[in-house]
Amino acid sequence: MFDGANVLAARGWRTTVKAQPGAADSAILSQGAGTYDGHDVVAGTQAMMPALEAWLDDLDAHPPSGYRVAVNGNGVDAVRTHMRTLGIDFAVFEGTDQGKRHGIAVMVVDPQTVDEKIGPMLGMIGRFSHVPSMLRDPLDAQAKKQTGFSITEATNPDTPIGAAIAALDQLRDFGGRGIVVIDAVKE
């Protein structure tokens, strides 16, 4: 964990994936359909994003013992560069836990930048569950096609992308930047 960060929340979750997960979750839920057990930890810090990004770059260059970088290359570098402009950076690792593949995503987040860049969209996502199913299903399908995850998945805190979005509220309340660690292992 980043030196000086304080854990704000930690929780376990369990989700069943019926099909290949979307692009956003596929590195963690990399084994496709099945039931996954996971955890997410949200930590807050007053450190500035450049310090957090440097820490994450070092973690990416020197993965935790027993883990390797799960996603890398020019495509991931381009996504990370774009995400940094939105106030988010990430690294994804995989290893083995008791003979099973174990995925871990580490994100650093600046909630103020996220709110400035995509805040209105996040507000709409939060109200999505109130939309009638006959209207929600086509929107979910279109979002999944364009982004790799449905809006329903983005609002479900028992998915990696949903846990990351849910962490934003905790970080806003904290009043600083944060680190979100999400891990999962398939049963």
HELIX and SHEET records of a PDB file:
HELIX    1   1 MET A   49  ALA A   61  1                                  13    
HELIX    2   2 ASN A   74  THR A   85  1                                  12    
HELIX    3   3 PRO A  111  GLY A  126  1                                  16    
HELIX    4   4 PHE A  128  HIS A  130  5                                   3    
HELIX    5   5 SER A  133  THR A  147  1                                  15    
HELIX    6   6 ILE A  151  THR A  155  1                                   5    
HELIX    7   7 PRO A  160  PHE A  174  1                                  15    
SHEET    1   A 6 ASN A   6  VAL A  17  0                                        
SHEET    2   A 6 GLY A  34  THR A  45 -1                                        
SHEET    3   A 6 ARG A 177  LYS A 186 -1                                        
SHEET    4   A 6 LYS A 100  VAL A 109 -1                                        
SHEET    5   A 6 ILE A  88  ASP A  97 -1                                        
SHEET    6   A 6 TYR A  67  VAL A  69 -1                                        
END                                                                             
